[in-house]
Amino acid sequence: MSFLWSLIVGGIIGWIAGLIMGRDIPGGIIGNIIAGFVGAWLGGLLLGSWGPEMGGFYILPALIGAVILVFIVSLIMGSMRRGRS
């Protein structure tokens, strides 16, 4: 059950990060979950473990890490689109 809870929280974190950045994450729900998990890992590395915890994620560092990840992914996807034109 905790794995399912982690998937839900990871998806919500990825979705909120996409809303904050105003960009869609490629892959839909799966992309949101991946962005949430990778963002939590990145935020944990950069900011440590502080703030409220839910589903095994520290919410604030995970959200900040996911926003950074969405920004990086959108830069890469934008440069790939411009390269094809």
Backbone as a chain_set.jsonl record, in Angstrom:
{"seq": "MSFLWSLIVGGIIGWIAGLIMGRDIPGGIIGNIIAGFVGAWLGGLLLGSWGPEMGGFYILPALIGAVILVFIVSLIMGSMRRGRS", "coords": {"N": [[0.817, -1.193, 0.0], [2.018, 1.2, 0.652], [3.651, 1.675, -1.53], [1.824, 2.257, -3.545], [0.761, 4.609, -2.475], [3.057, 6.209, -2.616], [3.324, 6.395, -5.407], [1.02, 7.865, -6.019], [1.456, 10.295, -4.595], [3.881, 11.074, -5.798], [2.993, 11.465, -8.447], [1.217, 13.611, -8.065], [2.98, 15.586, -7.142], [4.619, 15.893, -9.426], [2.659, 16.798, -11.225], [1.843, 19.235, -10.029], [4.262, 20.609, -10.21], [4.444, 20.879, -13.0], [2.246, 22.569, -13.379], [3.088, 24.854, -11.976], [5.289, 25.634, -13.518], [3.997, 26.051, -15.882], [4.028, 24.331, -18.025], [3.592, 21.333, -19.907], [4.316, 18.018, -18.936], [6.001, 15.61, -20.778], [4.47, 12.482, -21.554], [2.254, 12.259, -19.956], [0.346, 10.995, -17.263], [2.175, 9.059, -16.389], [4.549, 10.4, -16.928], [4.281, 12.502, -15.099], [4.444, 11.099, -12.671], [7.045, 10.065, -12.846], [8.461, 12.479, -12.973], [7.84, 13.45, -10.428], [9.084, 11.509, -8.746], [11.818, 11.628, -9.586], [12.237, 14.339, -9.206], [11.89, 14.474, -6.424], [14.115, 13.025, -5.602], [16.18, 14.651, -6.665], [15.622, 17.092, -5.346], [16.02, 16.242, -2.724], [18.772, 15.73, -2.777], [19.781, 18.311, -3.275], [18.576, 19.979, -1.312], [18.174, 18.554, 1.015], [16.449, 16.858, 3.721], [13.692, 18.228, 4.745], [10.776, 19.891, 5.986], [7.259, 19.032, 5.565], [6.406, 15.532, 5.461], [5.176, 13.129, 3.183], [3.978, 10.154, 2.009], [6.537, 9.104, 1.839], [7.996, 11.126, 0.713], [9.615, 14.224, 1.128], [7.884, 17.054, 1.02], [8.351, 19.838, 0.228], [11.186, 20.0, -0.663], [10.942, 18.024, -2.675], [9.055, 19.127, -4.412], [10.359, 21.479, -5.259], [12.597, 20.313, -6.491], [11.263, 18.899, -8.533], [10.198, 21.017, -10.015], [12.567, 22.157, -10.97], [13.424, 20.002, -12.531], [11.324, 19.849, -14.459], [11.738, 22.278, -15.734], [14.305, 21.853, -16.864], [13.75, 19.658, -18.559], [11.876, 20.852, -20.264], [13.501, 22.759, -21.515], [15.253, 21.068, -22.921], [13.448, 19.67, -24.575], [12.419, 21.808, -26.036], [14.692, 22.687, -27.438], [15.102, 20.468, -29.011], [12.85, 20.498, -30.637], [13.27, 22.876, -32.061], [15.568, 22.179, -33.405], [14.716, 20.376, -35.318], [13.302, 21.873, -37.115]], "CA": [[0.0, 0.0, 0.0], [2.878, 2.389, 0.683], [4.139, 1.921, -2.881], [0.736, 2.939, -4.24], [0.721, 5.966, -1.92], [4.207, 6.919, -3.184], [2.993, 6.708, -6.804], [0.031, 8.943, -6.033], [2.104, 11.536, -4.166], [4.825, 11.438, -6.858], [2.22, 12.008, -9.569], [0.699, 14.933, -7.693], [4.117, 16.513, -7.117], [4.967, 16.172, -10.82], [1.58, 17.593, -11.815], [1.932, 20.591, -9.479], [5.453, 21.235, -10.799], [4.066, 21.281, -14.352], [1.369, 23.735, -13.274], [3.9, 26.004, -11.56], [6.103, 26.047, -14.664], [3.134, 26.348, -17.024], [4.426, 23.451, -19.129], [3.187, 19.944, -19.762], [5.387, 17.034, -18.869], [5.714, 14.549, -21.751], [4.16, 11.18, -20.995], [1.009, 12.283, -19.202], [0.371, 10.599, -15.859], [3.452, 8.377, -16.138], [5.558, 11.462, -16.887], [4.133, 13.203, -13.826], [4.963, 10.236, -11.605], [8.504, 10.044, -12.985], [8.949, 13.803, -12.573], [7.735, 13.522, -8.975], [10.116, 10.678, -8.136], [13.144, 12.185, -9.885], [12.281, 15.633, -8.533], [12.113, 14.228, -4.997], [15.519, 12.637, -5.456], [16.98, 15.842, -6.933], [15.391, 18.02, -4.242], [16.68, 15.687, -1.538], [20.208, 15.96, -2.916], [20.097, 19.737, -3.206], [18.035, 20.68, -0.149], [18.096, 17.698, 2.194], [15.12, 16.399, 4.135], [13.02, 19.157, 5.651], [9.386, 20.136, 5.621], [6.339, 17.917, 5.82], [6.637, 14.297, 4.711], [3.96, 12.42, 2.797], [4.241, 9.08, 1.059], [7.975, 8.904, 1.718], [8.6, 12.301, 0.082], [9.565, 15.516, 1.803], [7.094, 17.749, 0.007], [8.97, 21.063, -0.308], [12.327, 19.701, -1.54], [10.494, 17.264, -3.845], [8.391, 20.055, -5.334], [11.401, 22.336, -5.846], [13.351, 19.465, -7.408], [10.431, 18.608, -9.7], [10.139, 22.246, -10.822], [13.862, 22.23, -11.663], [13.417, 18.95, -13.547], [10.42, 20.253, -15.533], [12.423, 23.347, -16.462], [15.378, 21.254, -17.668], [13.126, 18.86, -19.617], [11.275, 21.756, -21.253], [14.6, 23.318, -22.31], [15.736, 20.036, -23.84], [12.412, 19.413, -25.586], [12.343, 22.989, -26.9], [15.83, 22.695, -28.357], [14.91, 19.367, -29.966], [11.851, 20.95, -31.619], [13.899, 23.877, -32.926], [16.569, 21.507, -34.233], [14.04, 19.67, -36.417], [12.752, 22.839, -38.074]], "C": [[0.858, 1.254, 0.0], [3.441, 2.705, -0.702], [3.083, 2.669, -3.697], [0.632, 4.393, -3.775], [1.871, 6.799, -2.48], [3.952, 7.297, -4.644], [2.018, 7.874, -6.889], [0.679, 10.272, -5.672], [3.109, 12.005, -5.214], [4.123, 12.039, -8.059], [1.689, 13.398, -9.279], [1.814, 15.963, -7.667], [4.533, 16.881, -8.537], [3.934, 17.046, -11.508], [1.638, 19.041, -11.336], [3.152, 21.321, -10.055], [5.169, 21.689, -12.226], [3.158, 22.501, -14.353], [2.156, 24.99, -12.904], [4.707, 26.536, -12.74], [5.256, 26.433, -15.874], [3.476, 25.515, -18.25], [3.938, 22.036, -18.84], [4.419, 19.056, -19.729], [5.057, 15.948, -19.889], [5.423, 13.223, -21.044], [2.92, 11.146, -20.134], [1.189, 11.904, -17.74], [1.69, 9.921, -15.508], [4.577, 9.409, -16.056], [5.494, 12.253, -15.594], [4.713, 12.392, -12.67], [6.483, 10.213, -11.655], [9.097, 11.378, -12.557], [8.887, 13.974, -11.061], [8.822, 12.734, -8.273], [11.508, 11.269, -8.343], [13.301, 13.551, -9.229], [12.509, 15.491, -7.039], [13.565, 13.841, -4.742], [16.424, 13.854, -5.621], [16.838, 16.855, -5.801], [16.038, 17.544, -2.955], [18.183, 15.882, -1.587], [20.577, 17.422, -2.694], [19.718, 20.369, -1.875], [17.954, 19.841, 1.118], [16.654, 17.335, 2.514], [14.555, 17.349, 5.185], [11.611, 19.397, 5.152], [8.526, 18.927, 5.891], [6.633, 16.724, 4.917], [5.302, 13.627, 4.425], [4.334, 11.366, 1.761], [5.722, 8.818, 0.842], [8.708, 10.061, 1.061], [8.538, 13.482, 1.045], [9.036, 16.505, 0.772], [7.821, 18.948, -0.599], [10.213, 20.783, -1.151], [11.922, 18.931, -2.801], [9.847, 18.182, -4.876], [9.404, 20.968, -6.014], [12.239, 21.539, -6.842], [12.569, 19.139, -8.66], [10.286, 19.828, -10.601], [11.432, 22.407, -11.61], [13.9, 21.208, -12.798], [12.515, 19.325, -14.727], [11.056, 21.354, -16.375], [13.501, 22.772, -17.378], [14.788, 20.452, -18.836], [12.513, 19.756, -20.684], [12.342, 22.448, -22.1], [15.092, 22.319, -23.348], [14.714, 19.781, -24.953], [12.271, 20.595, -26.542], [13.482, 23.042, -27.889], [15.719, 21.573, -29.38], [13.895, 19.781, -31.034], [12.445, 21.959, -32.588], [14.918, 23.247, -33.853], [15.955, 20.804, -35.431], [13.532, 20.635, -37.478], [13.772, 23.291, -39.082]], "O": [[0.474, 2.266, -0.586], [3.684, 3.869, -1.019], [3.403, 3.594, -4.444], [0.437, 5.297, -4.588], [1.683, 7.976, -2.788], [4.319, 8.39, -5.074], [2.171, 8.762, -7.728], [0.476, 11.269, -6.365], [3.19, 13.2, -5.497], [4.601, 13.018, -8.632], [1.707, 14.267, -10.15], [1.625, 17.092, -8.119], [4.775, 18.053, -8.826], [4.285, 17.934, -12.286], [1.501, 19.968, -12.134], [3.079, 22.513, -10.353], [5.603, 22.769, -12.627], [3.277, 23.369, -15.218], [1.916, 26.063, -13.457], [4.8, 27.747, -12.938], [5.756, 27.078, -16.795], [3.242, 25.94, -19.381], [3.879, 21.601, -17.69], [5.418, 19.312, -20.401], [3.949, 15.414, -19.875], [6.065, 12.892, -20.048], [2.564, 10.084, -19.624], [2.074, 12.423, -17.059], [2.258, 10.179, -14.447], [5.459, 9.299, -15.205], [6.528, 12.635, -15.047], [5.391, 12.936, -11.798], [7.139, 10.328, -10.62], [10.113, 11.417, -11.862], [9.783, 14.578, -10.471], [9.422, 13.219, -7.314], [12.284, 11.396, -7.396], [14.383, 13.885, -8.748], [13.234, 16.287, -6.443], [14.169, 14.289, -3.768], [17.331, 14.07, -4.816], [17.834, 17.417, -5.348], [16.55, 18.351, -2.179], [18.808, 16.166, -0.566], [21.556, 17.733, -2.015], [20.456, 21.207, -1.357], [17.688, 20.379, 2.194], [15.758, 17.487, 1.683], [14.903, 17.273, 6.363], [11.307, 19.121, 3.992], [9.009, 17.91, 6.389], [7.049, 16.88, 3.769], [4.421, 13.56, 5.281], [4.948, 11.685, 0.742], [6.12, 8.357, -0.228], [9.921, 9.989, 0.868], [7.519, 13.705, 1.699], [9.688, 16.756, -0.241], [7.899, 19.061, -1.822], [10.297, 21.287, -2.271], [12.487, 19.153, -3.872], [10.07, 18.027, -6.076], [9.314, 21.205, -7.219], [12.557, 22.037, -7.922], [13.142, 19.103, -9.75], [10.253, 19.691, -11.824], [11.399, 22.756, -12.79], [14.357, 21.516, -13.898], [12.904, 19.136, -15.88], [10.923, 21.356, -17.599], [13.598, 23.162, -18.541], [15.266, 20.553, -19.966], [12.613, 19.461, -21.875], [12.116, 22.699, -23.284], [15.321, 22.671, -24.505], [15.073, 19.689, -26.127], [12.03, 20.4, -27.734], [13.283, 23.398, -29.05], [16.197, 21.716, -30.505], [14.064, 19.451, -32.208], [12.168, 21.917, -33.786], [15.117, 23.723, -34.971], [16.614, 20.653, -36.46], [13.351, 20.242, -38.631], [13.461, 24.102, -39.954]]}, "num_chains": 1, "name": "protein.A"}
